[in-house]
Amino acid sequence: MYVILPTLPIPLFGALLPAFLCVSLIKTYRRITALAILVAVCTVQSALIALVMHFEMSALRWALPVLAASIPPLAWIALLHSGLERGHRVWPHVMPPVLALFAIVVQPYALDVMIPLLFFAYGVAIFHTVSRGADTLPRLRIESGDASGRIWRWIGVALIASGFSDIAIIAAIVAGKPEWQPLIVGFGSSSMLLLMGALSLSRSVSDVPEGAGDIRDMVQVASEEDTQIIDRLDALMEQGRLYLDPDLTLTRLARRLGLPVKTLSSAINRVSGENVSRYINARRIKAACAALEQGDSVTEAMLSAGFNTKSNFNREFLRITGKTPREFRG
């Protein structure tokens, strides 16, 4: 006797993880963020692909290009809201899904060019924007270092890869190989599944050497103005012990000093030879060492020093002291 087990198409299975991730994002931030909306749209698109391709619900097919045209601009908007400085206009990025809906009615074949171009353009824009150094995202918490930048670079790569998969689908149809389409869609959905997994594990990203943007600043000679800026920053740090604030950002520091973000980050690079994250974390680790010497537990020292995650705390502690927190505590 054979038992027939139910199977889920890859796109439908791929919709489950982003659905859980979306709920997790809303619970974490206690509000609906742009990143949560992006993940929700990816979830709906994966589910619709499964319904159209595997369950033959062709009446829903019109929604696929509209959702596809929404994902790249939503990714860019999520980047604007999560890390970049304010002042960027959002409304132009609402146009792609509107144009996709218009193309469905007027010239559907235009979508074959429009959708891949959107994924390529936004993917390259995101990758280029976050590849200029660890201080590119001044509104993110300093504790995270370059981890967030690496996650956003992977998002850019995923968008570019999705553009290639769209072209591959068109090529398969033109070549008279429509049977390849489910395989290509499955590959794209698997890639999206891996991307969502990376997003859900983003706090565990391992450390890597700093980007070329930081190195260019480090090799420049610090000016007298840079030294004065760092003197002001050191005074501010000691006066208010701002480095103990786990939500501290480069934008907040620059605002307190009345300086442009880039001016402050470049001065730190040139004077200390470190990026902003490492500059602040060095003070936090010093405070953690003092707490450990006074008998605090590792967790108490971590939290009192301004760290929220043990992975970042342990990595920075080992980098600066050459020991783990438990080894230091003895």
Sequence and secondary structure as in RCSB ss.txt:
>XXXX:A:sequence
MYVILPTLPIPLFGALLPAFLCVSLIKTYRRITALAILVAVCTVQSALIALVMHFEMSALRWALPVLAASIPPLA
WIALLHSGLERGHRVWPHVMPPVLALFAIVVQPYALDVMIPLLFFAYGVAIFHTVSRGADTLPRLRIESGDASGR
IWRWIGVALIASGFSDIAIIAAIVAGKPEWQPLIVGFGSSSMLLLMGALSLSRSVSDVPEGAGDIRDMVQVASEE
DTQIIDRLDALMEQGRLYLDPDLTLTRLARRLGLPVKTLSSAINRVSGENVSRYINARRIKAACAALEQGDSVTE
AMLSAGFNTKSNFNREFLRITGKTPREFRG
>XXXX:A:secstr
         HHHHHHHHHHHHHHHHHHHHTS  HHHHHHHHHHHHHHHHHHHHHS  GGGTTHHHHHHHHHHHHH
HHHHHHHTS S    GGGGHHHHHHHHHHHH GGGHHHHHHHHHHHHHHHHHHHHTS TTS TTSBGGGTTHHHH
HHHHHHHHHHHHHHHHHHHHHHHHTT GGGHHHHHHHHHHHHHHHHHHHHTGGG       HHHHHHHTS   HH
HHHHHHHHHHHHHHH GGG TT BHHHHHHHHT  HHHHHHHHHHHHSS HHHHHHHHHHHHHHHHHHTT  HHH
HHHHTT   HHHHHHHHHHHHSS HHHHH 
